Amino acid sequence: MEGDHGERNERGGSAEVDERDAISHDDDDGRLDPAIVAVLLRLRDAAVEARGAPWSLAKLGKRARVPMSTLRRTLTQLDAAGLTETILRDDGTGRAMLTAQGLEWCAALFGDAAAARGDA
């Protein structure tokens, strides 16, 4: 399996690797995974628009423009890193929001949400 870096290994892979990948990179150049960036940006929007209330996974996935499988995988990584809190129900639905640490991290990465939206 040449070229397989373990990122798509759905059966194996350790949680330790997944946690490190949650905030590190999507390839060898050290940039953040675009799905992680999209989800973090939309969760930052939710923190402003919904005054901190969690968004449904369906709404978050639609706004972030990522498939539900990618969203769930990304949220698992971000939850493990302490940046998000995801609540999943037995019926498969759920909600997600940034933690206080996630809000701080987003502010450091992307700047102030209110200023970015032109509200400040």
C-alpha positions as CSV (number, residue, x, y, z in Angstrom):
1,M,0.0,0.0,0.0
2,E,2.4,2.7,-1.2
3,G,1.4,6.2,-0.4
4,D,-1.0,5.2,2.4
5,H,-0.2,7.4,5.3
6,G,-2.7,5.7,7.6
7,E,-5.1,8.6,7.4
8,R,-7.8,6.6,5.7
9,N,-7.4,3.4,7.8
10,E,-10.9,2.9,9.1
11,R,-10.2,-0.4,10.9
12,G,-6.8,0.3,12.5
13,G,-4.9,3.3,13.7
14,S,-4.5,4.3,17.3
15,A,-6.4,7.1,19.1
16,E,-3.1,8.7,19.9
17,V,-2.4,9.2,16.2
18,D,-5.9,10.5,15.6
19,E,-5.6,13.0,18.5
20,R,-2.3,14.3,17.1
21,D,-3.7,14.7,13.6
22,A,-6.7,16.6,15.0
23,I,-4.7,19.7,15.4
24,S,-1.5,19.1,13.4
25,H,-1.9,18.7,9.7
26,D,-3.5,17.1,6.7
27,D,-0.3,16.4,4.8
28,D,3.4,16.7,5.2
29,D,3.5,20.6,4.9
30,G,2.1,21.1,8.4
31,R,-1.2,22.9,7.4
32,L,-4.4,22.1,9.2
33,D,-6.8,19.7,7.6
34,P,-9.4,21.8,5.6
35,A,-12.3,19.9,7.2
36,I,-11.0,20.8,10.7
37,V,-10.7,24.5,9.6
38,A,-14.2,24.5,8.1
39,V,-15.8,22.9,11.2
40,L,-13.9,25.2,13.6
41,L,-15.0,28.3,11.6
42,R,-18.6,27.2,11.6
43,L,-18.6,26.4,15.3
44,R,-17.1,29.8,15.9
45,D,-20.0,31.3,13.9
46,A,-22.4,29.2,16.0
47,A,-20.9,30.6,19.2
48,V,-21.7,34.1,17.9
49,E,-25.1,33.5,16.2
50,A,-26.6,31.2,18.7
51,R,-24.9,32.8,21.8
52,G,-23.0,29.6,22.5
53,A,-25.8,27.2,22.0
54,P,-24.8,24.0,20.2
55,W,-25.7,23.5,16.5
56,S,-27.2,20.3,15.2
57,L,-24.8,18.1,13.4
58,A,-27.0,18.4,10.3
59,K,-26.8,22.2,10.3
60,L,-23.1,22.1,11.1
61,G,-22.3,19.7,8.3
62,K,-24.3,21.7,5.8
63,R,-22.7,25.0,6.8
64,A,-19.2,23.5,6.9
65,R,-19.9,21.7,3.5
66,V,-18.5,18.4,4.7
67,P,-20.1,15.0,4.5
68,M,-21.6,13.6,7.8
69,S,-18.9,10.9,8.0
70,T,-16.2,13.6,7.7
71,L,-17.9,15.8,10.3
72,R,-18.3,13.0,12.8
73,R,-14.6,12.0,12.4
74,T,-13.5,15.6,12.7
75,L,-15.6,16.2,15.8
76,T,-14.2,13.0,17.4
77,Q,-10.7,14.4,16.8
78,L,-11.6,17.9,18.1
79,D,-13.4,16.4,21.1
80,A,-10.3,14.4,22.0
81,A,-8.2,17.6,21.8
82,G,-10.6,19.3,24.1
83,L,-11.7,21.9,21.6
84,T,-15.3,20.8,21.0
85,E,-18.1,19.1,22.9
86,T,-20.3,16.8,20.9
87,I,-23.5,15.2,22.2
88,L,-24.7,12.2,20.2
89,R,-28.2,10.6,20.6
90,D,-29.1,7.0,20.1
91,D,-31.0,7.9,16.9
92,G,-27.8,9.2,15.3
93,T,-28.6,12.9,15.7
94,G,-26.5,15.2,17.8
95,R,-25.2,18.7,18.6
96,A,-21.8,20.2,18.8
97,M,-20.2,23.3,20.2
98,L,-16.8,24.8,21.0
99,T,-15.4,24.5,24.5
100,A,-13.9,27.5,26.3
101,Q,-10.5,26.2,25.1
102,G,-11.9,25.8,21.6
103,L,-13.1,29.4,21.6
104,E,-9.7,30.6,22.7
105,W,-8.0,28.5,20.1
106,C,-10.2,29.8,17.3
107,A,-9.7,33.4,18.5
108,A,-5.9,32.8,18.3
109,L,-6.1,31.1,14.9
110,F,-8.8,33.2,13.1
111,G,-9.1,36.4,15.1
112,D,-12.1,37.8,16.9
113,A,-15.4,36.4,15.5
114,A,-17.3,39.7,15.9
115,A,-14.6,41.6,14.1
116,A,-14.4,39.0,11.4
117,R,-18.2,39.3,10.8
118,G,-18.1,43.1,10.9
119,D,-20.1,43.3,14.2
120,A,-17.4,45.1,16.1
